[in-house]
Amino acid sequence: MRYVALLRGINVGGNSIIKMADLKECVETLGHEAVRTYIASGNVLFESAERGGAKLDAALERAIERRLQLPVRVVVRSRVEIEKIVARVPEHWIGNPKVRVTVAFLLRGNDARKIAAGLSPKDGIDEVVTAPGALLRAIRRDALTRTGLRLIGTPVYKQITARNLNTTLKLAELLRA
């Protein structure tokens, strides 16, 4: 099966620095194949015979902490799971320069619908869509400071790793290749 591992909070603002070559090597030492990274924000694509995403999350977290001395949360999604998330992206968000679209991938055990129910999107500024294992948010670029979808500083924030829409679409494309 093809997977992508999404590391939370690395290489942001000069903190939790991980070289992608070291990350690739770390994933390879676990026996995964066709390992490659995509940009320096902690995206690792690989193939594995393992069928349990939760097992992969935990194994990668342990390996990264042991080998790279950095405790990092990891969200692993299969190609099929990523395709389901991408399928939920409203067409009018794709390529729209007027909105900033973020895909918040949830750590296991979190429910996107419950999280969305606790948000307060503002009419005409914000839109929220849920998918299994993800929360998709679009905010008008000219109104970013007026959003009702702030996650930073909330308890939910520590339960996600976010990617912009372009990165998410590219990861889906790479998983298909």
Buried (B, 14 or more C-beta within 10 A) or exposed (E): EBBBBBBBBBBEEEEBEBEBEBBBEBBBEBEBEEBEBBEBBBBBBBEBEBEEBEEBBBBBBEBBEEBBEBEBBBBBBBBEBBEBBBEBBEEEBEEBEEBBBBBBBBBEEBEBEEBBEEBEBBEEBBBBBBBEBBBBBBBBEEBEEEBEBBBEEEEBEEBBBBBEBEBBBBBBEBBEE
